[in-house]
Amino acid sequence: MDLPKFLLADNSNYPDDIFVLHTEFPRFMMNLKNDEIEWFEDLTGEKEEDITTELADLMDKAGNFYDEEMKKYED
């Protein structure tokens, strides 16, 4: 199966929260309500400056993914 890079998720136990899941390394779930992130990978041993730049880019892409998906619902 070919997984999309990002997925939207919600949960009825957290009705005000919207989650974006990143399915590629480094896998994570980001709560867009408060920008909290749950990592599914152990990032120890990675070069800190490399991973910091990559993670910041992924956070931006996750937010952009959400914005683009919401535009599709508005149309």
Secondary structure, DSSP 8 states (H G I E B T S, - for coil): ----SEEEE--TTSTT--EEEE-SSS-EEEETTTTEEEESS--TTS-HHHHHHHHHHHHHHHHHHHHHHHHHHH-
